[in-house]
Every structure is written in C-alpha cells, then in structure tokens.
Amino acid sequence: MNTTDRNGTSAHGTRTPAVKAAATRNRILAAAARTLSLKGYSATRLADIAERAGVRPPAVYYYFPSREELIAEVMAVGQLRLREHVETALAALPDGTPPMDRICAAVEAHLQVELHLSDFATAVSRNSGQLPEDIRARLRADSGAYFDLWRDLLARARAAGAIRNDIDLRAARMLVMGALNWTPEWWNPRQGSLTGVIRTAQSLVRHGLGVP
C-alpha cells in the first residue's frame, strides 16, 4: 500500500527519496544563484556552490551534468522570475493607468526583484553579458519575451503622446534596460536605500523620455 501523501511524506513522517532529491536540487540551484549574484560567472566555482548548498562537490554532478548546465538553468529561472514579477506588477495596475506610469511601475518592479527579492534575477542582470554564446543562445527566446514587454510599453507610450517624437524607441529601450541591469554592479544598501534608487530611476525615465 502506498502510504505517501501528496507532499511526498511517508506515514512515518519522513520525506521520500524523490522529495529529498528535489529539495537538494533546488538548494543547489539557489546556492548557484547566490554565488553568481555575488561573484559573477567567471569567478563562480562548483566548489563554492557545493559548499553554500551543504553538499560535496561531486554531488552537484548527480543533478547537473556540468557547471554550464547548472548556470544555464539558474539564468533561465532568473529570467522567468524577473519577467513574471514585472508582468504581475503591471497587471495589478488600475485600468486606464497612464502609459508613463506603467513604465515607471515596470522600473520599480524590475529593480525590486533584481536588487532585493531574487538572487536568480540578480544573477541574470550581473552575468548575461559574460555568458558563453551557447548558453546565451539557449536563453534568447525567454529574454526576447522580456524585451517585447518593454518594447510594447514604450510603443504604447509613444502612441499616447507620452514620449517625445525625437526619441529613438529602440535606443531608449536598450539604454533603460541596460541601466537597470547594471544596478547590481554598483548599488550598495549601506550607501543608499532601494527606495531612493527606484525613485531616481523613475525620475530619469519619466523626464528623460517624457514630453515636457
């Protein structure tokens, strides 16, 4: 008789091997995200990840065939979490929210998840430019979906007359997203609050793109 409940716990109160394995895999992923967010791609070693996860280095290969596979999954999870957080923030806005306010909401959501809520998102922002081309190619479809989100935000603002006509929308999108993604490289909570960073970024975007 199967005495395991839906959470993978046996009748004796112990977790099944499958649940333990999934928990260990998730712990390794979280440790990799944290290490990448702190050290960057080139300085991240499997030994560092294993130590942070509380496992022996060879155990990492049981769950991920290579360092690159582990990093690729961290980046994929980070991209998804970043996009979903921004999409959720935008979906929560009242109907009729002005286009520039929607852009500023996206700026806030991006910085919140990148700097405070998710090591996975921070890892994406810090390491996207350092990744080998094969990993970047695997991640391109999902990163494209996030670019499309920002492309739509700016296009709608332009159509509503909220962005100056002399602004190149593609250049604006790349500059805004580049600035947001660079923030983990320099922001230090001991030198300024997250709220201050968000409000400054929103002001730069609003007044840099908006019609006077």
MDAnalysis code that builds the backbone (N, CA, C; Angstrom):
import MDAnalysis as mda
import numpy as np

u = mda.Universe.empty(636, n_residues=212, atom_resindex=np.repeat(np.arange(212), 3), trajectory=True)
u.add_TopologyAttr("name", ["N", "CA", "C"] * 212)
u.add_TopologyAttr("resid", np.arange(1, 213))
u.add_TopologyAttr("resname", ["MET", "ASN", "THR", "THR", "ASP", "ARG", "ASN", "GLY", "THR", "SER", "ALA", "HIS", "GLY", "THR", "ARG", "THR", "PRO", "ALA", "VAL", "LYS", "ALA", "ALA", "ALA", "THR", "ARG", "ASN", "ARG", "ILE", "LEU", "ALA", "ALA", "ALA", "ALA", "ARG", "THR", "LEU", "SER", "LEU", "LYS", "GLY", "TYR", "SER", "ALA", "THR", "ARG", "LEU", "ALA", "ASP", "ILE", "ALA", "GLU", "ARG", "ALA", "GLY", "VAL", "ARG", "PRO", "PRO", "ALA", "VAL", "TYR", "TYR", "TYR", "PHE", "PRO", "SER", "ARG", "GLU", "GLU", "LEU", "ILE", "ALA", "GLU", "VAL", "MET", "ALA", "VAL", "GLY", "GLN", "LEU", "ARG", "LEU", "ARG", "GLU", "HIS", "VAL", "GLU", "THR", "ALA", "LEU", "ALA", "ALA", "LEU", "PRO", "ASP", "GLY", "THR", "PRO", "PRO", "MET", "ASP", "ARG", "ILE", "CYS", "ALA", "ALA", "VAL", "GLU", "ALA", "HIS", "LEU", "GLN", "VAL", "GLU", "LEU", "HIS", "LEU", "SER", "ASP", "PHE", "ALA", "THR", "ALA", "VAL", "SER", "ARG", "ASN", "SER", "GLY", "GLN", "LEU", "PRO", "GLU", "ASP", "ILE", "ARG", "ALA", "ARG", "LEU", "ARG", "ALA", "ASP", "SER", "GLY", "ALA", "TYR", "PHE", "ASP", "LEU", "TRP", "ARG", "ASP", "LEU", "LEU", "ALA", "ARG", "ALA", "ARG", "ALA", "ALA", "GLY", "ALA", "ILE", "ARG", "ASN", "ASP", "ILE", "ASP", "LEU", "ARG", "ALA", "ALA", "ARG", "MET", "LEU", "VAL", "MET", "GLY", "ALA", "LEU", "ASN", "TRP", "THR", "PRO", "GLU", "TRP", "TRP", "ASN", "PRO", "ARG", "GLN", "GLY", "SER", "LEU", "THR", "GLY", "VAL", "ILE", "ARG", "THR", "ALA", "GLN", "SER", "LEU", "VAL", "ARG", "HIS", "GLY", "LEU", "GLY", "VAL", "PRO"])
u.atoms.positions = np.array([
    [0.847, -1.196, 0.000],
    [0.000, 0.000, 0.000],
    [0.882, 1.245, 0.000],
    [0.491, 2.228, -0.763],
    [1.223, 3.495, -0.819],
    [0.825, 4.356, 0.362],
    [1.785, 4.609, 1.250],
    [1.489, 5.396, 2.452],
    [2.133, 6.777, 2.381],
    [2.347, 7.270, 1.173],
    [2.943, 8.588, 0.988],
    [1.869, 9.595, 0.632],
    [1.868, 10.773, 1.299],
    [0.857, 11.781, 0.994],
    [1.263, 12.602, -0.203],
    [0.431, 13.572, -0.561],
    [0.659, 14.354, -1.779],
    [1.914, 15.206, -1.692],
    [2.436, 15.467, -0.499],
    [3.645, 16.259, -0.342],
    [4.902, 15.398, -0.326],
    [4.731, 14.101, -0.546],
    [5.891, 13.222, -0.577],
    [6.367, 12.776, 0.784],
    [5.511, 12.899, 1.789],
    [5.878, 12.495, 3.149],
    [5.244, 11.152, 3.463],
    [6.031, 10.243, 4.011],
    [5.522, 8.905, 4.314],
    [4.680, 8.940, 5.573],
    [4.054, 7.798, 5.860],
    [3.217, 7.689, 7.057],
    [4.045, 7.845, 8.327],
    [5.351, 7.641, 8.232],
    [6.217, 7.765, 9.400],
    [6.736, 9.196, 9.564],
    [6.270, 10.102, 8.686],
    [6.668, 11.495, 8.813],
    [7.981, 11.834, 8.146],
    [8.550, 10.907, 7.370],
    [9.808, 11.168, 6.680],
    [9.545, 11.433, 5.209],
    [10.414, 12.210, 4.599],
    [10.259, 12.524, 3.186],
    [10.794, 11.386, 2.325],
    [10.164, 11.187, 1.188],
    [10.586, 10.144, 0.271],
    [11.885, 10.550, -0.422],
    [12.626, 9.572, -0.975],
    [13.866, 9.908, -1.686],
    [13.656, 10.917, -2.816],
    [12.533, 10.803, -3.525],
    [12.294, 11.736, -4.628],
    [12.148, 13.167, -4.122],
    [11.450, 13.326, -3.007],
    [11.271, 14.670, -2.436],
    [12.599, 15.201, -1.921],
    [13.384, 14.349, -1.274],
    [14.701, 14.769, -0.791],
    [15.593, 15.190, -1.953],
    [15.545, 14.424, -3.044],
    [16.365, 14.752, -4.201],
    [15.954, 16.092, -4.799],
    [14.646, 16.335, -4.897],
    [14.159, 17.602, -5.443],
    [14.578, 18.768, -4.556],
    [14.528, 18.555, -3.229],
    [14.929, 19.613, -2.299],
    [16.420, 19.917, -2.433],
    [17.229, 18.866, -2.592],
    [18.664, 19.069, -2.756],
    [18.964, 19.791, -4.067],
    [18.264, 19.404, -5.118],
    [18.466, 20.063, -6.414],
    [18.118, 21.544, -6.325],
    [17.005, 21.852, -5.674],
    [16.610, 23.250, -5.524],
    [17.595, 24.024, -4.661],
    [18.147, 23.351, -3.659],
    [19.139, 24.007, -2.801],
    [20.411, 24.317, -3.581],
    [20.804, 23.417, -4.465],
    [21.972, 23.669, -5.311],
    [21.703, 24.827, -6.265],
    [20.519, 24.845, -6.844],
    [20.161, 25.951, -7.736],
    [20.203, 27.285, -7.002],
    [19.622, 27.327, -5.801],
    [19.614, 28.563, -5.027],
    [21.030, 28.986, -4.651],
    [21.864, 28.013, -4.309],
    [23.253, 28.321, -3.966],
    [24.004, 28.857, -5.187],
    [23.734, 28.289, -6.341],
    [24.375, 28.769, -7.566],
    [23.929, 30.186, -7.890],
    [22.644, 30.458, -7.710],
    [22.137, 31.808, -7.973],
    [22.796, 32.821, -7.049],
    [22.911, 32.462, -5.775],
    [23.536, 33.368, -4.812],
    [25.001, 33.605, -5.156],
    [25.713, 32.539, -5.492],
    [27.133, 32.657, -5.810],
    [27.339, 33.491, -7.070],
    [26.528, 33.245, -8.086],
    [26.625, 34.030, -9.318],
    [26.316, 35.496, -9.066],
    [25.333, 35.768, -8.215],
    [24.956, 37.157, -7.959],
    [26.049, 37.896, -7.202],
    [26.858, 37.164, -6.433],
    [27.919, 37.798, -5.662],
    [29.252, 37.841, -6.402],
    [29.583, 36.755, -7.103],
    [30.921, 36.618, -7.672],
    [30.991, 36.819, -9.179],
    [29.886, 36.588, -9.870],
    [29.919, 36.665, -11.321],
    [30.300, 35.339, -11.958],
    [30.052, 35.248, -13.246],
    [30.218, 33.986, -13.977],
    [31.640, 33.451, -13.902],
    [32.622, 34.286, -14.206],
    [33.994, 33.786, -14.327],
    [34.565, 33.325, -12.993],
    [34.113, 33.907, -11.875],
    [34.671, 33.561, -10.569],
    [33.850, 32.513, -9.820],
    [32.760, 32.073, -10.407],
    [31.914, 31.077, -9.745],
    [32.459, 29.678, -9.982],
    [32.745, 28.961, -8.892],
    [33.257, 27.592, -8.971],
    [32.228, 26.625, -8.394],
    [32.228, 25.415, -8.911],
    [31.321, 24.401, -8.380],
    [31.591, 24.138, -6.905],
    [32.847, 24.236, -6.490],
    [33.174, 24.006, -5.088],
    [32.493, 25.042, -4.193],
    [32.439, 26.293, -4.663],
    [31.773, 27.350, -3.892],
    [30.271, 27.074, -3.786],
    [29.698, 26.646, -4.901],
    [28.268, 26.355, -4.927],
    [27.946, 25.185, -4.001],
    [28.760, 24.143, -4.087],
    [28.539, 22.963, -3.257],
    [28.635, 23.314, -1.776],
    [29.620, 24.109, -1.411],
    [29.776, 24.495, -0.010],
    [28.565, 25.284, 0.479],
    [28.093, 26.208, -0.338],
    [26.931, 27.007, 0.050],
    [25.676, 26.134, 0.147],
    [25.585, 25.113, -0.708],
    [24.419, 24.229, -0.700],
    [24.496, 23.149, 0.375],
    [25.673, 22.988, 0.978],
    [25.830, 21.964, 2.006],
    [25.964, 20.559, 1.445],
    [26.571, 20.441, 0.251],
    [26.795, 19.120, -0.344],
    [28.253, 19.017, -0.759],
    [28.708, 17.802, -1.033],
    [30.063, 17.605, -1.549],
    [30.088, 17.949, -3.034],
    [31.184, 18.517, -3.540],
    [31.236, 18.924, -4.952],
    [30.819, 17.844, -5.946],
    [31.235, 16.573, -5.776],
    [30.804, 15.560, -6.753],
    [29.290, 15.381, -6.805],
    [28.590, 15.703, -5.699],
    [27.139, 15.523, -5.672],
    [26.437, 16.452, -6.642],
    [27.063, 17.576, -6.964],
    [26.439, 18.522, -7.894],
    [26.228, 17.862, -9.251],
    [27.180, 17.000, -9.645],
    [27.091, 16.354, -10.956],
    [25.975, 15.312, -11.019],
    [25.468, 14.897, -9.883],
    [24.331, 13.976, -9.881],
    [23.078, 14.683, -10.395],
    [23.003, 15.988, -10.147],
    [21.818, 16.757, -10.521],
    [22.026, 17.588, -11.790],
    [23.273, 17.970, -12.059],
    [23.578, 18.783, -13.238],
    [24.839, 18.235, -13.888],
    [24.789, 17.927, -15.188],
    [25.927, 17.275, -15.831],
    [27.176, 18.137, -15.933],
    [27.032, 19.458, -15.811],
    [28.193, 20.335, -15.930],
    [27.921, 21.672, -15.254],
    [28.961, 22.419, -15.037],
    [28.839, 23.768, -14.492],
    [27.979, 24.626, -15.406],
    [28.171, 24.471, -16.713],
    [27.434, 25.281, -17.669],
    [25.935, 24.974, -17.633],
    [25.575, 23.693, -17.470],
    [24.167, 23.324, -17.386],
    [23.518, 23.924, -16.140],
    [24.243, 23.910, -15.042],
    [23.727, 24.493, -13.803],
    [23.527, 25.995, -13.965],
    [24.514, 26.658, -14.513],
    [24.406, 28.110, -14.692],
    [23.297, 28.454, -15.678],
    [23.169, 27.670, -16.735],
    [22.109, 27.930, -17.713],
    [20.737, 27.833, -17.065],
    [20.543, 26.867, -16.165],
    [19.235, 26.743, -15.518],
    [18.989, 27.899, -14.548],
    [20.024, 28.310, -13.827],
    [19.881, 29.476, -12.943],
    [19.442, 30.688, -13.757],
    [20.061, 30.890, -14.885],
    [19.737, 32.042, -15.712],
    [18.323, 31.943, -16.269],
    [17.918, 30.737, -16.656],
    [16.560, 30.557, -17.178],
    [15.523, 30.851, -16.102],
    [15.755, 30.353, -14.888],
    [14.833, 30.623, -13.777],
    [14.818, 32.110, -13.467],
    [15.989, 32.740, -13.475],
    [16.065, 34.161, -13.176],
    [15.335, 35.014, -14.184],
    [15.495, 34.696, -15.457],
    [14.774, 35.443, -16.498],
    [13.271, 35.308, -16.327],
    [12.821, 34.091, -16.035],
    [11.392, 33.863, -15.871],
    [10.847, 34.620, -14.666],
    [11.554, 34.574, -13.551],
    [11.086, 35.262, -12.345],
    [11.051, 36.775, -12.545],
    [12.046, 37.305, -13.219],
    [12.079, 38.739, -13.481],
    [10.886, 39.158, -14.325],
    [10.673, 38.441, -15.421],
    [9.563, 38.798, -16.314],
    [8.217, 38.630, -15.617],
    [8.036, 37.534, -14.893],
    [6.757, 37.301, -14.224],
    [6.487, 38.348, -13.146],
    [7.522, 38.789, -12.444],
    [7.332, 39.805, -11.408],
    [6.887, 41.131, -12.031],
    [7.528, 41.509, -13.120],
    [7.149, 42.759, -13.789],
    [5.752, 42.634, -14.385],
    [5.452, 41.503, -15.012],
    [4.110, 41.303, -15.572],
    [3.035, 41.364, -14.489],
    [3.322, 40.774, -13.333],
    [2.348, 40.804, -12.229],
    [2.126, 42.224, -11.733],
    [3.190, 42.990, -11.630],
    [3.069, 44.381, -11.190],
    [2.245, 45.198, -12.177],
    [2.454, 44.980, -13.451],
    [1.693, 45.713, -14.466],
    [0.229, 45.288, -14.466],
    [-0.017, 44.001, -14.290],
    [-1.398, 43.512, -14.287],
    [-2.187, 44.047, -13.097],
    [-1.499, 44.395, -12.015],
    [-2.172, 44.896, -10.820],
    [-2.541, 46.377, -10.919],
    [-2.063, 47.069, -11.923],
    [-2.366, 48.489, -12.071],
    [-3.828, 48.682, -12.468],
    [-4.454, 49.754, -12.019],
    [-5.852, 50.005, -12.399],
    [-5.990, 50.237, -13.898],
    [-7.145, 49.907, -14.435],
    [-7.432, 50.207, -15.838],
    [-7.291, 51.713, -16.064],
    [-6.716, 52.064, -17.192],
    [-6.566, 53.475, -17.511],
    [-5.324, 54.124, -16.934],
    [-4.435, 53.318, -16.313],
    [-3.184, 53.888, -15.810],
    [-2.399, 54.494, -16.965],
    [-1.956, 55.746, -16.862],
    [-1.222, 56.385, -17.965],
    [0.007, 55.582, -18.376],
    [0.338, 55.587, -19.659],
    [1.457, 54.775, -20.150],
    [2.785, 55.045, -19.442],
    [3.077, 56.313, -19.135],
    [4.340, 56.595, -18.465],
    [4.345, 56.059, -17.042],
    [3.181, 56.066, -16.384],
    [3.093, 55.463, -15.053],
    [3.314, 53.955, -15.126],
    [2.865, 53.317, -16.204],
    [3.095, 51.889, -16.375],
    [4.595, 51.613, -16.559],
    [5.263, 52.455, -17.310],
    [6.706, 52.287, -17.475],
    [7.419, 52.431, -16.138],
    [7.023, 53.417, -15.351],
    [7.646, 53.619, -14.043],
    [7.342, 52.455, -13.106],
    [6.166, 51.857, -13.219],
    [5.844, 50.673, -12.424],
    [6.742, 49.506, -12.818],
    [7.013, 49.385, -14.101],
    [7.902, 48.323, -14.565],
    [9.326, 48.558, -14.064],
    [9.766, 49.811, -14.038],
    [11.088, 50.144, -13.494],
    [11.173, 49.713, -12.035],
    [10.146, 50.046, -11.262],
    [10.137, 49.679, -9.849],
    [10.152, 48.169, -9.656],
    [9.313, 47.461, -10.389],
    [9.246, 46.006, -10.241],
    [10.562, 45.354, -10.635],
    [11.172, 45.832, -11.702],
    [12.450, 45.284, -12.159],
    [13.511, 45.450, -11.075],
    [13.627, 46.642, -10.513],
    [14.656, 46.889, -9.510],
    [14.365, 46.148, -8.205],
    [13.103, 46.017, -7.845],
    [12.759, 45.276, -6.629],
    [13.217, 43.831, -6.710],
    [12.870, 43.168, -7.805],
    [13.207, 41.750, -7.907],
    [14.700, 41.563, -8.139],
    [15.321, 42.504, -8.810],
    [16.735, 42.402, -9.144],
    [17.636, 42.663, -7.932],
    [17.260, 43.629, -7.107],
    [18.122, 44.053, -6.007],
    [17.717, 43.497, -4.650],
    [16.497, 42.990, -4.544],
    [16.022, 42.622, -3.221],
    [15.356, 41.242, -3.146],
    [14.557, 40.902, -4.129],
    [13.688, 39.737, -3.984],
    [14.276, 38.437, -4.497],
    [15.195, 38.475, -5.443],
    [15.606, 37.224, -6.077],
    [17.075, 37.221, -6.466],
    [17.843, 36.287, -5.874],
    [19.225, 36.085, -6.318],
    [19.264, 35.616, -7.761],
    [18.234, 34.899, -8.199],
    [18.195, 34.415, -9.577],
    [18.154, 35.601, -10.549],
    [17.298, 36.588, -10.255],
    [17.202, 37.751, -11.131],
    [18.486, 38.568, -11.097],
    [19.093, 38.692, -9.916],
    [20.366, 39.407, -9.819],
    [21.435, 38.701, -10.634],
    [21.432, 37.383, -10.588],
    [22.405, 36.610, -11.361],
    [22.250, 36.880, -12.851],
    [21.013, 36.995, -13.313],
    [20.769, 37.303, -14.728],
    [21.339, 38.667, -15.075],
    [21.022, 39.666, -14.263],
    [21.457, 41.028, -14.553],
    [22.974, 41.156, -14.538],
    [23.615, 40.457, -13.602],
    [25.062, 40.592, -13.465],
    [25.840, 39.817, -14.513],
    [25.263, 38.733, -15.040],
    [26.074, 37.796, -15.810],
    [25.678, 37.618, -17.264],
    [24.586, 38.223, -17.698],
    [24.123, 37.990, -19.068],
    [25.203, 38.285, -20.096],
    [25.956, 39.343, -19.893],
    [26.983, 39.719, -20.860],
    [28.237, 38.876, -20.789],
    [28.387, 38.048, -19.746],
    [29.592, 37.241, -19.577],
    [29.429, 35.804, -20.061],
    [28.212, 35.421, -20.386],
    [27.940, 34.019, -20.685],
    [28.507, 33.598, -22.038],
    [28.897, 32.342, -22.158],
    [29.292, 31.818, -23.476],
    [28.107, 31.874, -24.442],
    [28.407, 31.928, -25.713],
    [27.359, 32.103, -26.723],
    [26.364, 30.953, -26.712],
    [26.808, 29.732, -26.414],
    [25.861, 28.614, -26.441],
    [24.798, 28.763, -25.356],
    [25.176, 29.269, -24.171],
    [24.187, 29.483, -23.117],
    [23.288, 30.664, -23.484],
    [23.865, 31.711, -24.011],
    [23.066, 32.880, -24.392],
    [22.052, 32.511, -25.465],
    [22.447, 31.631, -26.382],
    [21.520, 31.220, -27.436],
    [20.333, 30.454, -26.856],
    [20.575, 29.617, -25.857],
    [19.501, 28.846, -25.236],
    [18.520, 29.745, -24.479],
    [19.010, 30.881, -24.014],
    [18.183, 31.777, -23.205],
    [17.512, 32.873, -24.030],
    [17.833, 32.919, -25.317],
    [17.418, 34.060, -26.136],
    [15.902, 34.187, -26.261],
    [15.195, 33.070, -26.365],
    [13.748, 33.146, -26.567],
    [13.060, 33.814, -25.383],
    [13.444, 33.400, -24.155],
    [12.785, 33.980, -22.995],
    [13.222, 35.415, -22.774],
    [14.489, 35.723, -23.017],
    [14.920, 37.116, -22.881],
    [14.227, 37.976, -23.923],
    [13.940, 37.395, -25.096],
    [13.205, 38.127, -26.118],
    [11.801, 38.492, -25.668],
    [11.174, 37.604, -24.889],
    [9.837, 37.901, -24.379],
    [9.867, 39.102, -23.446],
    [10.939, 39.227, -22.671],
    [11.041, 40.377, -21.762],
    [11.329, 41.655, -22.543],
    [12.148, 41.568, -23.557],
    [12.381, 42.725, -24.424],
    [11.078, 43.157, -25.087],
    [10.272, 42.189, -25.495],
    [8.988, 42.518, -26.125],
    [8.074, 43.266, -25.160],
    [8.117, 42.882, -23.879],
    [7.305, 43.576, -22.874],
    [7.683, 45.055, -22.832],
    [8.967, 45.337, -22.796],
    [9.420, 46.725, -22.741],
    [9.169, 47.450, -24.062],
    [9.315, 46.726, -25.157],
    [9.029, 47.331, -26.465],
    [7.573, 47.787, -26.526],
    [6.674, 46.967, -26.010],
    [5.253, 47.300, -26.015],
    [4.954, 48.488, -25.091],
    [5.583, 48.518, -23.917],
    [5.384, 49.634, -23.001],
    [5.765, 50.960, -23.654],
    [6.920, 50.979, -24.307],
    [7.390, 52.221, -24.918],
    [6.553, 52.594, -26.139],
    [6.165, 51.600, -26.926],
    [5.365, 51.877, -28.117],
    [4.005, 52.459, -27.735],
    [3.395, 51.930, -26.694],
    [2.099, 52.444, -26.254],
    [2.229, 53.868, -25.706],
    [3.328, 54.120, -25.020],
    [3.542, 55.471, -24.508],
    [3.761, 56.456, -25.656],
    [4.496, 56.032, -26.672],
    [4.686, 56.895, -27.844],
    [3.356, 57.159, -28.539],
    [2.544, 56.107, -28.712],
    [1.246, 56.258, -29.388],
    [0.320, 57.190, -28.619],
    [0.484, 57.227, -27.287],
    [-0.363, 58.095, -26.462],
    [0.192, 59.506, -26.353],
    [1.322, 59.761, -27.014],
    [1.921, 61.092, -26.959],
    [2.697, 61.372, -25.697],
    [3.057, 60.315, -24.946],
    [3.762, 60.495, -23.678],
    [5.278, 60.477, -23.833],
    [5.776, 60.075, -25.008],
    [7.217, 60.056, -25.271],
    [7.509, 60.993, -26.439],
    [8.542, 61.776, -26.309],
    [8.894, 62.756, -27.333],
    [9.155, 62.075, -28.673],
    [8.816, 62.763, -29.744],
    [8.984, 62.199, -31.086],
    [10.440, 62.118, -31.511],
    [11.310, 62.882, -30.865],
    [12.718, 62.847, -31.255],
    [13.482, 61.704, -30.582],
    [12.790, 60.921, -29.763],
    [13.419, 59.794, -29.072],
    [13.381, 58.559, -29.955],
    [14.540, 57.909, -30.114],
    [14.624, 56.617, -30.808],
    [14.182, 55.540, -29.820],
    [13.043, 54.896, -30.078],
    [12.492, 53.970, -29.101],
    [13.391, 52.763, -28.845],
    [14.035, 52.252, -29.897],
    [14.915, 51.105, -29.687],
    [16.104, 51.503, -28.822],
    [16.698, 52.647, -29.118],
    [17.821, 53.115, -28.306],
    [17.365, 53.369, -26.872],
    [16.180, 53.942, -26.722],
    [15.659, 54.212, -25.377],
    [15.479, 52.912, -24.599],
    [14.916, 51.911, -25.263],
    [14.705, 50.622, -24.585],
    [16.025, 50.004, -24.148],
    [17.000, 50.009, -25.033],
    [18.285, 49.407, -24.698],
    [18.996, 50.182, -23.584],
    [18.895, 51.502, -23.620],
    [19.547, 52.319, -22.602],
    [18.879, 52.142, -21.233],
    [17.555, 52.135, -21.219],
    [16.840, 51.976, -19.946],
    [17.113, 50.595, -19.358],
    [16.966, 49.553, -20.163],
    [17.181, 48.200, -19.646],
    [18.640, 47.979, -19.268],
    [19.550, 48.567, -20.038],
    [20.963, 48.453, -19.695],
    [21.276, 49.097, -18.354],
    [20.692, 50.275, -18.116],
    [20.909, 50.961, -16.838],
    [20.322, 50.158, -15.682],
    [19.120, 49.621, -15.870],
    [18.502, 48.817, -14.815],
    [19.339, 47.567, -14.521],
    [19.784, 46.905, -15.562],
    [20.539, 45.668, -15.378],
    [21.919, 45.890, -14.777],
    [22.440, 47.106, -14.899],
    [23.768, 47.399, -14.369],
    [23.714, 47.729, -12.882],
    [22.535, 48.006, -12.369],
    [22.399, 48.465, -10.988],
    [23.030, 47.520, -9.967],
    [22.895, 46.185, -10.093],
    [23.523, 45.309, -9.093],
    [25.038, 45.445, -9.014],
    [25.660, 45.982, -10.074],
    [27.110, 46.122, -10.072],
    [27.583, 47.241, -9.141],
    [26.726, 48.235, -8.892],
    [27.201, 49.372, -8.112],
    [26.372, 49.667, -6.859],
    [25.123, 49.177, -6.810],
    [24.289, 49.559, -5.672],
    [24.749, 48.886, -4.391],
    [24.832, 49.694, -3.327],
    [25.194, 49.202, -2.003],
    [24.151, 49.724, -1.022],
    [23.398, 48.841, -0.365],
    [22.337, 49.309, 0.535],
    [22.848, 50.159, 1.687],
    [24.149, 50.076, 1.985],
    [24.710, 50.896, 3.059],
    [24.946, 52.330, 2.609],
    [24.872, 52.556, 1.298],
    [25.148, 53.896, 0.770],
    [23.910, 54.577, 0.200],
    [22.797, 53.913, 0.246],
    [21.563, 54.498, -0.265],
    [20.459, 53.468, -0.276],
    [19.238, 53.899, -0.043],
    [18.125, 52.968, 0.062],
    [17.665, 52.477, -1.305],
    [17.011, 51.319, -1.292],
    [16.412, 50.798, -2.515],
    [15.336, 51.751, -3.022],
    [14.562, 52.306, -2.103],
    [13.529, 53.269, -2.492],
    [14.139, 54.453, -3.211],
    [15.264, 54.930, -2.721],
    [15.923, 56.063, -3.366],
    [16.381, 55.733, -4.778],
    [16.919, 54.534, -4.954],
    [17.350, 54.107, -6.291],
    [16.156, 54.029, -7.240],
    [15.055, 53.443, -6.758],
    [13.863, 53.293, -7.594],
    [13.311, 54.651, -7.989],
    [13.167, 55.545, -7.033],
    [12.594, 56.860, -7.325],
    [13.488, 57.650, -8.278],
    [14.800, 57.528, -8.126],
    [15.721, 58.220, -9.030],
    [15.614, 57.660, -10.443],
    [15.573, 56.332, -10.553],
    [15.450, 55.709, -11.876],
    [14.142, 56.116, -12.547],
    [13.067, 56.128, -11.783],
    [11.775, 56.527, -12.347],
    [11.800, 57.974, -12.821],
    [12.428, 58.847, -12.050],
    [12.503, 60.259, -12.441],
    [13.315, 60.427, -13.715],
    [14.441, 59.709, -13.807],
    [15.269, 59.802, -15.016],
    [14.506, 59.324, -16.244],
    [13.770, 58.228, -16.091],
    [12.996, 57.698, -17.213],
    [11.862, 58.650, -17.582],
    [11.120, 59.078, -16.590],
    [9.956, 59.946, -16.857],
    [10.379, 61.256, -17.520],
    [11.399, 61.894, -16.994],
    [11.781, 63.212, -17.506],
    [12.720, 63.120, -18.700],
    [13.404, 61.953, -18.830],
    [14.279, 61.793, -19.988],
    [13.524, 61.448, -21.252],
    [12.421, 60.691, -21.116],
    [11.653, 60.265, -22.268],
    [10.395, 61.116, -22.493],
    [9.867, 61.670, -21.422],
    [8.555, 62.292, -21.488],
    [8.529, 63.642, -22.183],
    [7.333, 63.979, -22.610],
    [7.110, 65.296, -23.241],
    [7.131, 66.357, -22.150],
    [7.917, 67.439, -22.334],
    [7.984, 68.495, -21.297],
    [6.602, 69.061, -21.013],
])
